[in-house]
């Protein structure tokens, strides 16, 4: 053995053990390279789709937001961050319509997200009761999933018609100066929020019901043996165990509410008091200000990223994972 080592040292070749280790490492690396290549080939259709319809438009929007564009959408002059300053009213122009639309978006989010989650969780708790015919009610609660937001918008537009008796009763009750709830700035946003809550109950109900059914029944049996009432059971068992589901619904609901567009386009397209995404649509399609619209889209993206990070940072401390 010593002779082999000395001969290998004199000849400049590594020992047999080192050769075996290097060969093994090369085999592993070549195997991983082949597996990586095969994985990339399988993922290539999805990667191409993401590159064409997600990443390229995103970086193109960043590029256009820094330039003045012609009516064809081609950049003609570098504009820097002037569009961002204009949207946030930092340019000294005194135009606050874009900043007000951001505030309106947050108001709409606060009107929608808490109520749709509370209603969905309440319906999910009701759907977990063991009574006869509960499956029928589960089907009813999830029915809004099968209705698109555009179809729901048309249905609620008919409901909000001034000739509808329910609308007339609400107009008289709220003492609105216009015959329609959508015609008043004070009631237009809550009216659209009511549609959004109704349309979002189905999805939130399904997720909440799945979260409730994942809670071990042993916990409820132990609570019943200890004499805990319904409120204490909900407070100390159901709510903590449902907290991961609630975090998911809050984050997804916040993103969806801040990106709301269809219901505003169908119900109040000419309202001066609208959300930020609809203002972005107007700037792009009506005014042909592609650079400004691109800057607005980047701003809403940054807002969503920051808000999601804050929600995870603050709410995840109260989340109880099994």
C-alpha positions as a LaTeX table, in Angstrom:
\begin{tabular}{lrrr}
\hline
Residue & $x$ (\AA) & $y$ (\AA) & $z$ (\AA) \\
\hline
Unk1 & 0.00 & 0.00 & 0.00 \\
Unk2 & 2.84 & 2.37 & 0.85 \\
Unk3 & 4.56 & 1.45 & $-2.39$ \\
Unk4 & 1.38 & 2.37 & $-4.34$ \\
Unk5 & 1.16 & 5.72 & $-2.57$ \\
Unk6 & 4.83 & 6.47 & $-3.13$ \\
Unk7 & 4.64 & 5.46 & $-6.79$ \\
Unk8 & 1.56 & 7.59 & $-7.35$ \\
Unk9 & 3.25 & 10.51 & $-5.60$ \\
Unk10 & 6.37 & 10.10 & $-7.73$ \\
Unk11 & 4.40 & 9.72 & $-10.94$ \\
Unk12 & 2.17 & 12.74 & $-10.18$ \\
Unk13 & $-1.10$ & 10.76 & $-10.37$ \\
Unk14 & $-3.65$ & 10.80 & $-7.49$ \\
Unk15 & $-4.20$ & 7.68 & $-5.41$ \\
Unk16 & $-6.92$ & 5.19 & $-6.35$ \\
Unk17 & $-9.20$ & 6.42 & $-3.53$ \\
Unk18 & $-9.02$ & 10.00 & $-4.78$ \\
Unk19 & $-9.64$ & 8.88 & $-8.34$ \\
Unk20 & $-12.72$ & 6.96 & $-7.20$ \\
Unk21 & $-14.04$ & 10.01 & $-5.30$ \\
Unk22 & $-13.49$ & 12.34 & $-8.25$ \\
Unk23 & $-15.12$ & 9.88 & $-10.62$ \\
Unk24 & $-18.10$ & 9.58 & $-8.28$ \\
Unk25 & $-18.45$ & 13.39 & $-8.06$ \\
Unk26 & $-18.27$ & 13.70 & $-11.84$ \\
Unk27 & $-20.93$ & 11.02 & $-12.20$ \\
Unk28 & $-23.21$ & 12.82 & $-9.74$ \\
Unk29 & $-22.67$ & 16.17 & $-11.44$ \\
Unk30 & $-23.31$ & 14.74 & $-14.88$ \\
Unk31 & $-26.46$ & 13.04 & $-13.59$ \\
Unk32 & $-27.67$ & 16.29 & $-12.02$ \\
Unk33 & $-26.90$ & 18.16 & $-15.22$ \\
Unk34 & $-28.95$ & 15.67 & $-17.22$ \\
Unk35 & $-31.81$ & 15.89 & $-14.73$ \\
Unk36 & $-31.66$ & 19.69 & $-14.82$ \\
Unk37 & $-31.68$ & 19.67 & $-18.61$ \\
Unk38 & $-34.66$ & 17.28 & $-18.70$ \\
Unk39 & $-36.50$ & 19.40 & $-16.11$ \\
Unk40 & $-35.89$ & 22.56 & $-18.15$ \\
Unk41 & $-37.19$ & 20.82 & $-21.27$ \\
Unk42 & $-40.38$ & 19.83 & $-19.47$ \\
Unk43 & $-40.78$ & 23.32 & $-17.97$ \\
Unk44 & $-39.89$ & 25.16 & $-21.17$ \\
Unk45 & $-43.51$ & 25.63 & $-22.38$ \\
Unk46 & $-44.49$ & 27.23 & $-19.06$ \\
Unk47 & $-41.27$ & 29.28 & $-18.93$ \\
Unk48 & $-41.85$ & 30.55 & $-22.47$ \\
Unk49 & $-45.43$ & 31.54 & $-21.61$ \\
Unk50 & $-44.29$ & 33.31 & $-18.44$ \\
Unk51 & $-41.52$ & 35.09 & $-20.33$ \\
Unk52 & $-43.83$ & 36.28 & $-23.11$ \\
Unk53 & $-46.90$ & 37.24 & $-21.09$ \\
Unk54 & $-45.48$ & 38.13 & $-17.66$ \\
Unk55 & $-41.82$ & 39.05 & $-17.52$ \\
Unk56 & $-41.48$ & 40.81 & $-20.87$ \\
Unk57 & $-44.61$ & 43.01 & $-20.32$ \\
Unk58 & $-43.40$ & 43.82 & $-16.81$ \\
Unk59 & $-39.97$ & 45.03 & $-17.88$ \\
Unk60 & $-41.50$ & 46.72 & $-20.91$ \\
Unk61 & $-43.83$ & 48.63 & $-18.59$ \\
Unk62 & $-40.87$ & 49.76 & $-16.50$ \\
Unk63 & $-39.12$ & 50.96 & $-19.66$ \\
Unk64 & $-42.20$ & 52.82 & $-20.96$ \\
Unk65 & $-42.83$ & 54.44 & $-17.57$ \\
Unk66 & $-39.54$ & 56.31 & $-17.96$ \\
Unk67 & $-40.32$ & 57.65 & $-21.45$ \\
Unk68 & $-42.77$ & 59.88 & $-23.28$ \\
Unk69 & $-44.53$ & 57.85 & $-25.97$ \\
Unk70 & $-46.21$ & 58.71 & $-29.27$ \\
Unk71 & $-49.81$ & 57.67 & $-30.11$ \\
Unk72 & $-48.46$ & 54.35 & $-31.40$ \\
Unk73 & $-46.91$ & 53.57 & $-28.01$ \\
Unk74 & $-43.31$ & 53.98 & $-29.10$ \\
Unk75 & $-40.93$ & 55.86 & $-26.75$ \\
Unk76 & $-39.78$ & 59.19 & $-28.18$ \\
Unk77 & $-38.11$ & 60.96 & $-25.25$ \\
Unk78 & $-36.68$ & 60.05 & $-21.86$ \\
Unk79 & $-38.87$ & 61.34 & $-19.05$ \\
Unk80 & $-37.20$ & 59.94 & $-15.95$ \\
Unk81 & $-39.46$ & 59.57 & $-12.93$ \\
Unk82 & $-41.73$ & 62.51 & $-13.85$ \\
Unk83 & $-44.74$ & 60.25 & $-14.37$ \\
Unk84 & $-44.28$ & 58.72 & $-10.91$ \\
Unk85 & $-44.05$ & 62.17 & $-9.37$ \\
Unk86 & $-47.19$ & 63.26 & $-11.22$ \\
Unk87 & $-49.21$ & 60.26 & $-10.03$ \\
Unk88 & $-48.14$ & 60.83 & $-6.41$ \\
Unk89 & $-48.63$ & 64.62 & $-6.72$ \\
Unk90 & $-44.99$ & 65.36 & $-6.01$ \\
Unk91 & $-44.48$ & 67.45 & $-9.15$ \\
Unk92 & $-46.20$ & 70.58 & $-7.80$ \\
Unk93 & $-48.96$ & 70.53 & $-10.42$ \\
Unk94 & $-51.74$ & 70.26 & $-7.85$ \\
Unk95 & $-53.46$ & 67.44 & $-9.76$ \\
Unk96 & $-54.65$ & 65.01 & $-7.11$ \\
Unk97 & $-57.04$ & 62.79 & $-9.10$ \\
Unk98 & $-54.60$ & 59.87 & $-9.24$ \\
Unk99 & $-53.73$ & 60.13 & $-5.57$ \\
Unk100 & $-57.42$ & 60.31 & $-4.70$ \\
Unk101 & $-58.05$ & 57.16 & $-6.75$ \\
Unk102 & $-55.42$ & 55.35 & $-4.66$ \\
Unk103 & $-57.26$ & 56.44 & $-1.51$ \\
Unk104 & $-60.53$ & 55.25 & $-3.06$ \\
Unk105 & $-58.94$ & 51.86 & $-3.78$ \\
Unk106 & $-57.98$ & 51.48 & $-0.13$ \\
Unk107 & $-61.47$ & 52.52 & 0.96 \\
Unk108 & $-62.94$ & 49.91 & $-1.35$ \\
Unk109 & $-60.55$ & 47.29 & 0.05 \\
Unk110 & $-61.64$ & 48.07 & 3.62 \\
Unk111 & $-65.28$ & 47.80 & 2.57 \\
Unk112 & $-64.84$ & 44.41 & 0.93 \\
Unk113 & $-62.16$ & 42.28 & 2.57 \\
Unk114 & $-63.29$ & 42.22 & 6.24 \\
Unk115 & $-66.96$ & 41.70 & 5.43 \\
Unk116 & $-66.48$ & 38.96 & 2.83 \\
Unk117 & $-64.21$ & 37.01 & 5.20 \\
Unk118 & $-66.53$ & 37.40 & 8.20 \\
Unk119 & $-69.58$ & 36.34 & 6.19 \\
Unk120 & $-67.75$ & 33.42 & 4.58 \\
Unk121 & $-66.43$ & 32.10 & 7.90 \\
Unk122 & $-69.89$ & 32.42 & 9.47 \\
Unk123 & $-71.44$ & 30.47 & 6.59 \\
Unk124 & $-68.67$ & 27.87 & 6.80 \\
Unk125 & $-69.36$ & 27.41 & 10.52 \\
Unk126 & $-73.04$ & 27.02 & 9.70 \\
Unk127 & $-72.21$ & 24.49 & 6.97 \\
Unk128 & $-70.25$ & 22.29 & 9.40 \\
Unk129 & $-73.31$ & 21.64 & 11.55 \\
Unk130 & $-74.70$ & 18.14 & 11.22 \\
Unk131 & $-78.28$ & 18.79 & 10.23 \\
Unk132 & $-80.43$ & 17.32 & 7.54 \\
Unk133 & $-80.13$ & 18.97 & 4.14 \\
Unk134 & $-76.95$ & 20.91 & 4.92 \\
Unk135 & $-75.44$ & 19.83 & 1.58 \\
Unk136 & $-78.09$ & 21.87 & $-0.21$ \\
Unk137 & $-77.03$ & 24.99 & 1.67 \\
Unk138 & $-73.36$ & 24.26 & 0.94 \\
Unk139 & $-74.22$ & 24.22 & $-2.76$ \\
Unk140 & $-76.09$ & 27.51 & $-2.42$ \\
Unk141 & $-73.21$ & 29.14 & $-0.56$ \\
Unk142 & $-70.71$ & 28.14 & $-3.25$ \\
Unk143 & $-72.94$ & 29.11 & $-6.20$ \\
Unk144 & $-71.23$ & 32.47 & $-6.76$ \\
Unk145 & $-68.06$ & 30.65 & $-7.83$ \\
Unk146 & $-69.82$ & 29.55 & $-11.01$ \\
Unk147 & $-70.82$ & 33.13 & $-11.88$ \\
Unk148 & $-68.22$ & 35.33 & $-13.54$ \\
Unk149 & $-67.73$ & 38.86 & $-12.28$ \\
Unk150 & $-68.91$ & 40.33 & $-15.57$ \\
Unk151 & $-72.17$ & 38.34 & $-15.40$ \\
Unk152 & $-72.60$ & 39.30 & $-11.76$ \\
Unk153 & $-72.05$ & 42.95 & $-12.70$ \\
Unk154 & $-74.83$ & 42.82 & $-15.28$ \\
Unk155 & $-77.16$ & 41.13 & $-12.77$ \\
Unk156 & $-76.49$ & 43.74 & $-10.11$ \\
Unk157 & $-76.83$ & 46.53 & $-12.66$ \\
Unk158 & $-80.41$ & 45.36 & $-13.14$ \\
Unk159 & $-80.88$ & 45.20 & $-9.37$ \\
Unk160 & $-79.60$ & 48.78 & $-9.03$ \\
Unk161 & $-81.94$ & 49.98 & $-11.75$ \\
Unk162 & $-84.00$ & 52.96 & $-10.47$ \\
Unk163 & $-87.23$ & 51.16 & $-11.36$ \\
Unk164 & $-86.48$ & 48.26 & $-9.01$ \\
Unk165 & $-88.55$ & 48.38 & $-5.84$ \\
Unk166 & $-85.64$ & 47.38 & $-3.62$ \\
Unk167 & $-83.52$ & 50.19 & $-5.06$ \\
Unk168 & $-86.33$ & 52.69 & $-4.62$ \\
Unk169 & $-86.70$ & 51.62 & $-1.00$ \\
Unk170 & $-82.95$ & 51.96 & $-0.36$ \\
Unk171 & $-82.83$ & 55.36 & $-2.07$ \\
Unk172 & $-85.66$ & 56.59 & 0.14 \\
Unk173 & $-84.08$ & 55.04 & 3.25 \\
Unk174 & $-80.66$ & 56.60 & 2.62 \\
Unk175 & $-82.16$ & 59.90 & 1.44 \\
Unk176 & $-80.10$ & 59.92 & $-1.75$ \\
Unk177 & $-80.64$ & 62.89 & $-4.04$ \\
Unk178 & $-80.45$ & 60.78 & $-7.21$ \\
Unk179 & $-82.90$ & 58.00 & $-8.14$ \\
Unk180 & $-80.09$ & 55.46 & $-8.41$ \\
Unk181 & $-77.57$ & 54.22 & $-5.88$ \\
Unk182 & $-74.91$ & 54.26 & $-8.58$ \\
Unk183 & $-75.57$ & 57.90 & $-9.43$ \\
Unk184 & $-74.48$ & 59.30 & $-6.07$ \\
Unk185 & $-70.84$ & 59.58 & $-5.01$ \\
Unk186 & $-71.85$ & 58.71 & $-1.45$ \\
Unk187 & $-73.47$ & 55.37 & $-2.35$ \\
Unk188 & $-71.75$ & 54.31 & $-5.59$ \\
Unk189 & $-68.67$ & 52.83 & $-3.92$ \\
Unk190 & $-70.62$ & 50.89 & $-1.23$ \\
Unk191 & $-72.96$ & 49.62 & $-3.97$ \\
Unk192 & $-70.04$ & 48.23 & $-5.96$ \\
Unk193 & $-68.55$ & 46.82 & $-2.74$ \\
Unk194 & $-71.80$ & 44.95 & $-2.05$ \\
Unk195 & $-71.55$ & 43.28 & $-5.46$ \\
Unk196 & $-67.91$ & 42.36 & $-4.83$ \\
Unk197 & $-68.72$ & 40.88 & $-1.41$ \\
Unk198 & $-71.52$ & 38.79 & $-2.88$ \\
Unk199 & $-69.31$ & 37.57 & $-5.73$ \\
Unk200 & $-66.43$ & 36.68 & $-3.40$ \\
Unk201 & $-68.41$ & 34.70 & $-0.84$ \\
Unk202 & $-68.28$ & 31.45 & $-2.82$ \\
Unk203 & $-64.48$ & 31.22 & $-3.06$ \\
Unk204 & $-63.91$ & 32.40 & 0.52 \\
Unk205 & $-66.55$ & 29.98 & 1.77 \\
Unk206 & $-64.86$ & 27.00 & 0.10 \\
Unk207 & $-61.45$ & 27.88 & 1.55 \\
Unk208 & $-62.91$ & 28.57 & 5.01 \\
Unk209 & $-64.85$ & 25.29 & 4.99 \\
Unk210 & $-61.74$ & 23.37 & 4.00 \\
Unk211 & $-59.84$ & 25.03 & 6.84 \\
Unk212 & $-62.55$ & 24.17 & 9.36 \\
Unk213 & $-62.71$ & 20.55 & 8.24 \\
Unk214 & $-58.93$ & 20.24 & 8.67 \\
Unk215 & $-59.17$ & 21.01 & 12.40 \\
Unk216 & $-58.86$ & 17.74 & 14.41 \\
Unk217 & $-62.11$ & 16.73 & 16.04 \\
Unk218 & $-60.20$ & 15.58 & 19.14 \\
Unk219 & $-59.73$ & 19.22 & 20.13 \\
Unk220 & $-63.47$ & 19.85 & 20.15 \\
Unk221 & $-64.10$ & 16.66 & 22.10 \\
Unk222 & $-61.55$ & 17.68 & 24.73 \\
Unk223 & $-63.09$ & 21.15 & 24.94 \\
Unk224 & $-66.55$ & 19.64 & 25.42 \\
Unk225 & $-65.26$ & 17.39 & 28.20 \\
Unk226 & $-63.70$ & 20.41 & 29.92 \\
Unk227 & $-67.03$ & 22.23 & 29.72 \\
Unk228 & $-66.05$ & 24.93 & 27.22 \\
Unk229 & $-68.94$ & 26.75 & 25.60 \\
Unk230 & $-69.35$ & 27.65 & 21.96 \\
Unk231 & $-67.70$ & 31.05 & 22.25 \\
Unk232 & $-64.64$ & 29.73 & 24.12 \\
Unk233 & $-64.36$ & 26.84 & 21.67 \\
Unk234 & $-64.41$ & 29.26 & 18.78 \\
Unk235 & $-62.05$ & 31.72 & 20.48 \\
Unk236 & $-59.40$ & 29.29 & 21.69 \\
Unk237 & $-59.65$ & 26.41 & 19.18 \\
Unk238 & $-61.37$ & 27.32 & 15.93 \\
Unk239 & $-59.91$ & 30.77 & 15.42 \\
Unk240 & $-56.25$ & 29.85 & 16.17 \\
Unk241 & $-56.43$ & 26.69 & 14.06 \\
Unk242 & $-58.09$ & 28.64 & 11.24 \\
Unk243 & $-55.52$ & 31.45 & 11.34 \\
Unk244 & $-53.39$ & 30.17 & 8.38 \\
Unk245 & $-56.52$ & 30.07 & 6.25 \\
Unk246 & $-57.52$ & 33.56 & 7.37 \\
Unk247 & $-54.05$ & 34.89 & 6.54 \\
Unk248 & $-54.34$ & 33.44 & 3.04 \\
Unk249 & $-57.82$ & 34.93 & 2.54 \\
Unk250 & $-56.72$ & 38.35 & 3.81 \\
Unk251 & $-53.72$ & 38.49 & 1.47 \\
Unk252 & $-55.60$ & 37.20 & $-1.58$ \\
Unk253 & $-58.63$ & 39.38 & $-0.83$ \\
Unk254 & $-56.50$ & 42.49 & $-0.44$ \\
Unk255 & $-54.77$ & 41.90 & $-3.77$ \\
Unk256 & $-58.07$ & 41.23 & $-5.51$ \\
Unk257 & $-59.78$ & 44.30 & $-4.04$ \\
Unk258 & $-56.94$ & 46.65 & $-5.00$ \\
Unk259 & $-56.99$ & 45.19 & $-8.53$ \\
Unk260 & $-60.76$ & 45.51 & $-8.93$ \\
Unk261 & $-61.75$ & 46.69 & $-12.39$ \\
Unk262 & $-64.62$ & 44.76 & $-14.01$ \\
Unk263 & $-67.33$ & 45.82 & $-11.58$ \\
Unk264 & $-66.37$ & 49.48 & $-11.89$ \\
Unk265 & $-66.27$ & 49.25 & $-15.68$ \\
Unk266 & $-69.79$ & 47.77 & $-15.75$ \\
Unk267 & $-71.52$ & 49.73 & $-12.98$ \\
Unk268 & $-69.93$ & 53.19 & $-12.75$ \\
Unk269 & $-67.76$ & 53.73 & $-15.86$ \\
Unk270 & $-68.27$ & 57.51 & $-15.90$ \\
Unk271 & $-67.94$ & 58.17 & $-12.19$ \\
Unk272 & $-65.22$ & 60.68 & $-11.25$ \\
Unk273 & $-64.67$ & 58.85 & $-7.98$ \\
Unk274 & $-63.20$ & 55.54 & $-9.07$ \\
Unk275 & $-60.33$ & 53.21 & $-8.17$ \\
Unk276 & $-56.72$ & 53.40 & $-9.25$ \\
Unk277 & $-56.76$ & 50.44 & $-11.65$ \\
Unk278 & $-59.66$ & 51.96 & $-13.56$ \\
Unk279 & $-57.78$ & 55.26 & $-13.77$ \\
Unk280 & $-54.86$ & 53.30 & $-15.24$ \\
Unk281 & $-57.23$ & 51.82 & $-17.82$ \\
Unk282 & $-58.48$ & 55.28 & $-18.72$ \\
Unk283 & $-54.97$ & 56.66 & $-19.10$ \\
Unk284 & $-54.00$ & 53.81 & $-21.40$ \\
Unk285 & $-57.07$ & 53.28 & $-23.61$ \\
Unk286 & $-58.80$ & 56.66 & $-23.61$ \\
Unk287 & $-55.92$ & 59.13 & $-23.29$ \\
Unk288 & $-53.27$ & 56.99 & $-25.05$ \\
Unk289 & $-50.74$ & 58.01 & $-22.42$ \\
Unk290 & $-48.84$ & 54.76 & $-22.38$ \\
Unk291 & $-45.92$ & 56.01 & $-20.31$ \\
Unk292 & $-48.19$ & 57.38 & $-17.61$ \\
Unk293 & $-50.30$ & 54.21 & $-17.57$ \\
Unk294 & $-47.15$ & 52.10 & $-17.28$ \\
Unk295 & $-45.96$ & 54.18 & $-14.32$ \\
Unk296 & $-49.36$ & 53.74 & $-12.67$ \\
Unk297 & $-49.22$ & 49.98 & $-13.15$ \\
Unk298 & $-45.76$ & 49.84 & $-11.58$ \\
Unk299 & $-47.01$ & 51.92 & $-8.64$ \\
Unk300 & $-49.91$ & 49.56 & $-7.96$ \\
Unk301 & $-47.48$ & 46.63 & $-8.21$ \\
Unk302 & $-45.18$ & 48.22 & $-5.61$ \\
Unk303 & $-48.16$ & 48.97 & $-3.36$ \\
Unk304 & $-49.29$ & 45.34 & $-3.52$ \\
Unk305 & $-45.81$ & 43.99 & $-2.79$ \\
Unk306 & $-45.27$ & 46.32 & 0.18 \\
Unk307 & $-48.76$ & 45.72 & 1.58 \\
Unk308 & $-48.40$ & 41.94 & 1.26 \\
Unk309 & $-45.02$ & 42.06 & 3.02 \\
Unk310 & $-46.51$ & 44.13 & 5.84 \\
Unk311 & $-49.43$ & 41.72 & 6.21 \\
Unk312 & $-47.11$ & 38.74 & 6.45 \\
Unk313 & $-44.84$ & 40.59 & 8.84 \\
Unk314 & $-47.65$ & 41.64 & 11.18 \\
Unk315 & $-50.23$ & 38.86 & 10.88 \\
Unk316 & $-47.97$ & 35.84 & 10.68 \\
Unk317 & $-47.01$ & 36.34 & 14.33 \\
Unk318 & $-50.57$ & 35.44 & 15.26 \\
Unk319 & $-50.79$ & 32.47 & 12.91 \\
Unk320 & $-50.83$ & 29.05 & 14.55 \\
Unk321 & $-49.44$ & 26.28 & 12.36 \\
Unk322 & $-50.14$ & 22.71 & 13.32 \\
\hline
\end{tabular}
